[in-house]
């Protein structure tokens, strides 16, 4: 599977953050940067100038330019020709008041965009790596409400009309934050990490039956909205009768695989008189303890064992 990114999109998204400017090749801004899982892993997307295994985005700082200056005329010409050939799709020159004319001419001849930036090479590379990782990450959209509860990314799932949005509304009144309602876009940004965001059309909105569409930002303020969060826990709301067989000692904790990433899932039975907001907060607190190494059910079992041992002495 191949994913593509237009250079004009990268420029537009990072222009202000990286202080990017066009040196030459603006007419070639429609050129594409490809990322394919089928290609060799040694073709990286961004890095400092490499003439052996060219990066798709080559970054040149003072050290690289000094290296080019140290070469004799023919060697420099060959090196620049290599720079603007092969896998290279974009070249960025950092912190240079004046860019050598032969670099500009080579870029124009190869039809490869050439950008400038006032930031250092390492910062440029780190920012672009983060951007490309997010852009090219495998994505999936799941139905549910995604919230930040006590700093933890929690996806609330369950059948339609079971009360997901009502629960989200109550959590908002308790100081937690909304990321996405109804549809959550999850991107696999690392082998064991899914990052959740809200599709642009749905940002800030929450649908509650009987109230219609609510603008959470307008009602609760900007602090009630979170742009993204790593998914750490799934809370599945289930009718009380369907959840009747839940283990009373260990609860309903299980593992759900999404994009080959294992995410803990807890089922909360829904019934009259149950305060789901308090239960969800308790589930999150217990999950935080669990990942720190404390298991309350196991601690209870150990206490029982100790009591029985003492009783038989």
Secondary structure, DSSP 4 states (H G I P E B T S, - for coil): -EEEEEHHHHHHHHHHHHT-EEEE-GGGTT-EEEEETTS-TTS-SEEE--SSS--SEEEE-HHHHHHHHHS-HHHHHHHHHHHTSTT--EEEEES-SS--HHHHHHHHHHT-EEEEESS-HHHHHHHHHHHHHHHHSEEEEEESEEEEETTEEEEEEESTTSSHHHHHHHHHHTT-EEEESSEEEEEEEETTEEEEEE-GGGTTEEEETTTEEEEHHHHH-GGGB-SEEEEEEEEEEEETTTTTT-BTTTBT-EEEEETTEEEEEEEEEE-TT--HHHHHHHHHHHHHHHHTT--HHHHHHHHHHHHHHHHT-
